[in-house]
Every structure is written in structure tokens, then in C-alpha cells.
């Protein structure tokens, strides 16, 4: 079964850091484009970044300086390191991909940035 599970969400203070994980099963993340998305409260989805199998990373410009994407192929897991967090980064964060034509997305992990 193809599955994605995000984790690592938490409540942090402004200026803090957090690392999210995206654990995949049923497919290899190294074979597919892997994306991070987020959905702020009462708003639509926002694209953060896409990591391609050849290692090329495409990132949304306004977040590129603070967010870092990495992966561990042995663990079949992708990570999103977020620094200098702001209240407007509060959102449900998702990992997503398309495996053999089927869109796959996890249940999301909640990040709340608040003092």
C-alpha cells in the first residue's frame, strides 16, 4: 500500500525552528517528485517545494531562505527544516507525490507559531 505519514508538527515560538518528517511506504521517494505543501487556517493550499529524483529542488521564493528540504533514502523519508518561524507559518503541513498517476498525500502535521 502506498502511504505517506507526516510528523514533527508542534507549537513553537516566533523565531524558533522545527523539522518535519515525511515517511513513505509502498514506494521509493527517490523515484518520484516529492512535494511539501501547507494549508494555513481558513486558506487554500500553498506550495512550498518539490524535490525531484535527480536531486533538483524547486522552492517557493518567499520560503526558500528559511526552509530546507533534505531526504534520507535509506529511511525512505523526506524532511523539512524550518527556521526563523513566523506566526504566518502556522498551518497544516503536508507531503505529497504522484505514484503511477495516483495522487498521494498524508494526513498532515500541525505547526503552530505563537508566543
Secondary structure, 3 states (H helix, E strand, C coil): CCEEEEECCCEECCCCCEEEEEEEECCCHHHCCEEEEEECCCCCEEEEEEECCCCCEEECHHHHCCEEEEEECCCCEEEEEECCCCHHHCEEEEEEEEECCEEEECCCEEEEECC
